[in-house]
Amino acid sequence: MQTISPAFRQALTQSHRIVSKVDAMYDGAPTRTDLPIVEGAVTIDRGSRIRRTLALTVADPSLLPWLATDPLAVYGQQLVVSRGIRFPDGAEESVPLGIFRVDEPSGDVDFGPITITGQSMECAVSDDTFTAPTSTRGMVTCVAAITALIQQTLPTAVVVNQTAGTRDPACAIVAWDAGANRWDAVVQIATAMQAEIYVDAAGRFVITDTPSVVPAAVVWEIAEGTTGTLISSARQMSRNAVYNQVVASGENTAANTAPVSAFARDTNSSSPTRWGGPFGKASRHISSGLWTTTSACQAAANAALFDAIAPNVQTTISASPNPALEAGDIVRLIHARGRKELHLVQSVTIPLTADGSFSISLRGGKEDTP
């Protein structure tokens, strides 16, 4: 969760006045501040290749773009979005929600309104497919390789390694053909180091450990009741995407290494997904040219198994909006009868107006016991 003050945190549980702001930028310079927002929302989704997306409606039809340099045109224009609180004394506190490339503005030329869609800047790296065969040769570490591939597209991009201990293993040599997707290559390298990468609210490319409910700190409590923020919740359980064995394999012709593999199984006798138990046997196969040793495959299989045996419980809730929440945060859900569960935020939609819908998709459902 983004950093907020104690006063902001307290206000979220009470009636408060929101303040949202959308500014337009082109080539690094502001072109229009405080766009007249009719409605809009930012969605942050761990399951999407593009972490943050924007849907926005503005009132002024004169903002419909005609020229390539107009504030809402599609030639590199960006929108900087934030949402916060205006306190009773008039002071304001806001949190950034993202920097979005303008993708598609449309509307009635005389009366408006104008609808706009946008994406965070993973999209720019994804659009810049390799024009020639490309490899990681000479890129010594994984973070160096990720940074090089991103900055070949966006030379001023900031890449931040926030993994535990700023982990940065050596990067094996792997090659991609001309036409291959550059962002997929970046994600492949991050996955090989048991991490994930995304663009954060400040526009930085952030490499983080894959989040887990078990060791992470709870950032927000969502409770039912008159003093809580939970409005409604729905729950679904499925065995889809639950596996009790992961087989990891690596084959790298660019580095001229022999194929390697390893597996990890759920052998915990008390686990409901134990291998060979009533759940049965379900295997997931993963591979990467960046795993060139058996130990690298074993580490990848172990990391993937932890996620594979997690309960596939999906909970969707409606709650009082908290714009500081991020996908990957751990929250505590407290039901009216006192049941407490820890969940990982898979996606969150943050409205930019008071009448917008705030929804959170939660993953997992580990019972939280004192």
N, C-alpha and C positions, 0 to 999 in steps of 0.2 A: 504494500500500500504506500502511496505517496505520503510524504511528511505533511502533517497538518497540525495546527495548534490545538491545545486543550479546549479553547473556546469554540473552535470550529467543530471538533469532535462532539462537544456537548450540544451544540446547536443542531447537529444532524438528527438528534433524537427528539427535537421539539419543532414547533412551527417556526419557520424562518423564511427570509426573503432570499431568493437566489439571484445571482448575477452571472450571466453568460456573455462571452465576448468572442467575436470572430473577426480577425483582421486579415486582409489580403496582402500578399507579398509577391514581388516579381523580381527575379535576378538578385535576390538578397535585400531588396529595398521595399519598405512599406508603400502600398499604393492606395489603400483604403482601410480605415479603421472603423470599428464598431458597425459592421454590416447589420442592417435591420432584420433581425431574426424573426420569422413567423413561427417556425418549428424546426426541430432538428435533433439528431442524436449521433453519438459516437459509440460504435461497437468495438470492443476489444476481445479478440477470440484467439485462444491458444491453438485451436484446431485448424485455423486458417493459415495459408501461406503468407497472406498479408495480415499482420496482427491487428491493425487499427483501420477502420473504415468510417467514413462520414457521410451522412445523409442530411442535407440542409435545404431549407426553404427561406428565401429572403423576399421582402415585400416590394422593393423598388424596381420597376421594369426597366428603368434607365441603366441598370447594372447588367442587363443582358448583353453579352459581349458581341461586338461587331469587328473590332480590330484585334490583331494578334497581341497587342500590348495592353488590352483592357484588363481590369483587375480580375475578372472571372473567366478569362479565356483559358485555353487548354495547352498553352505553349510553354509550360514550366511554371505557371502561376501556382502559388501555394496559399493555403488558409491555415492560420494559427488559431487554435480553438482552446478556450478555457471555460471553466465553470466554478463558481464559488458562492460565497455568502456575503450579504450586506447586513452587518450587525445593527442593532437599534441606534447606536451612536453615530452611524453613518460610515464607519470603517468597513473596508472590504478585504476579504481574503479569498484568493482563487487558487485552483490547481490546474496545471496544463493538461489538456486532453489529447494533444497531438498536433503534428504539422502534416498537412494533407495536400498532396498534389491534386489540383482540379482536373477531374476527368471528363465530366459531362454536365454542362449547364444547359437548361432548356426552360422555355416559358413563353407566355403570350407577350408579344412585343409591345403592346399598348397598355395592357392592364396587369401583367404579371400574374401570380408571383413567379419567381425563378426557382427551380429546383436544381440542386447541385449535388453531385457525388464526388467523393475523393478517397484516396488511399494513402497510407503511410509509405515511406520511401523504399520499402522492400520492392515495390512495384518498379522503380527505376532500374534496380539491379536486375530484376527478372526480365525486363524489356531488352536489356543489353546482352543478347545472346552472344556466344563466342563466334567471332568472325573467322577464326582459324583454330586448328587444334591447339589446345592449351593444357599445360600440366603444372603440377606443384613443384617441379624441379627448381631447386634454388631457394624455395620457401621453407626455411628450416623447421619452423614450428607451426602448429595448427593455427594459432592466433595470427602469426605473420602471414600465413596463406589466406586466411579469411580477410584480413585487412587489405592485402594486396588485391584480391579479387574485387572487393567492394570499391576500393579507391581507384581502380582502373575505370570504373564508371563514374564515381562521385569523388573527385580528388580531395575535397575538403571534409569528407565524411569522418565522423568521430566513432571509433570502435573501442568499446570498453569491455574488459574482461572482468566479470564479477563472479567467476567461479570460486569455490572455496580454495583459499590459498593461491588465488590467481593461477590455477592449473593451466599449463601450456605444454602439452606433450609434443614430441617430435612428430613431424608430418611426413607420412610416407609419400612416395612419388605416385601420383595418379593422374591420368589424362582424360580429357573430354574432347569430343569431336567438335568440329565447326557446327554451329547451329544449336549446340546444347545450351540449356538454360543456366545462366550464371548463378542465379539465386539458389537453384537446386544444388549446384556445386558447393556453394557456401554452407547450405544446410547440411549437406553430406559431411563436410569436414567437422562442423559443430557436433553432429551426431556421433562421429567417430571418437570424439573426446568426451562422450556421455554428457553433452550439454545441448542447449537450444539457443537460438539467436533470433532476435526480433528488433524492431525499431521502437524505442520507448516514447513517452510523451514529449520529451525534449528533442526528439529527432535523432538520438544517438543509436548506433547499432550495438546492442548489448548482448554479450555472451554470458549465460547463467547456467548453473546446474539445473538439471531437470527437477522441477519441484516435487515434493513428496509430503503427504500429510503427516508422516510419522515424526520427523525431526524438526519440522518447521514451527515457528511461533505463530500463534493466532493473532491476526491483526484487527479483527472486527467481530463483535457478537451481534447476531441477528435473532431477536427474540420475539415471541408472540406476547400478547398482553397489552394493557393500556400504556405501559411505559416502554414498550418495545418498538422495533421498526419493521417487523415481519407482517406483511399483509396477507399473503396466501402462499401455499406451497403445494407442489405435486411431485410424486415420486415414482420412478420406474426402475425395475431390476431386470437385468438380462445377462445371459451367459455369453452373448456375442462379445468377441474381442477379449475373452478371458482364456488364458493359456496356462498350462502347468509345466511346459517345457519350452525353452527357447534354444534354437540351434543357430549359432553365429558362424559364418564362413567368410573367408577372405581370399580373393584371387586377384593378383596384380601382375599383369603382363608388362606394364610400363616399368615396374621395378625389377622384373625378371625374378620374382620370388615364387616358391612352390605354394600351391593351395594349402590353406590351413583352416581348421575349424575347432569348435568347442561347443559344449552344451551345458545348460543349467536346468535343473529340475526342482520342483517343489517337493521336497522329501520330508517336510515337517509333518509328523504323524498326527498332529492336532489340527492341521489345516484342512478346511473344507475342499480345497482344490488339490490336495496331495496327489501325486502321480500314482495312478493305479487304484485310487480310492473310488467312492461312489460317483465322483464327478467324471471319472474316466481319464482318458489320455488325449490331450489337445496340444499340438505343437505349433509354434510360430517360428518361421525361418527368416533370418535377417542376414544381410551381406553388405560388404563394403570393400572396395579396393584399398582402403586406407588401413585395414586390419591385415598386417603382414606377418604376424606371429601368433602362435597359439595363445599366448598370454593376453594379447590384445583381443582376440576373439572371446576368451573366457571372461575378461572384464566387461565386454559388451553384452555377452549373454547374461551375466549376473545382474547387470544394471537393467536390462530389458525384462528379466524375470520379475524383478521387484514390481514393475509396472504391470506386467502381464497377469499376475495373480491378484491384483487389486480388485475389489468388488466392483462390478460394472453397475453401479447404482447412480442414476441420473436424477437429480432433484432440480426443479425449476421453481424459482420463487419470485414473488413480487414484494418489494420492500421500499421503505423510504430511501430516496436516492443518497448514495455516498459516492461523489465523483472522484474520491481519492483511491477507490478500489482498483486493483489491477488483475488481469488474468494471471493465474499462478499464485495468488494470495490464498492463505488458509483462513477460513472463517469458522466460527462456532455457531451452529444453528440450535436454538433452544425452543423446543416445542412447549405448548401450553401445559402439558402434563409432566413437564420436567425433564423429558428425554433430551439429552445433549449429544450432538454429533459434530465431528470435524469434517469439513469438506474443502476441496480445492476448487477455486473459482476457475471454471473452464472458459466462460465468456460472460461479459457484462455489457449491457446497453445503457448508456448514460444520456438522458434527455437534456436538451439545452433550454427547455421551457418548463414552467411550473406544472403544466398540464400534461407533460409527456410521460411515457411509461418507462419505469426503471425495472429491468428484469435481470436476473442472474441465473446462469446455468452452472450448477455445481456437480462435481464429480466425486465419487467415493461415498463415504458415509461411515467413517470409523467412529464407533461409539466412544464418547468422551467420558471417562469415569474419573472421579476425584482421586 
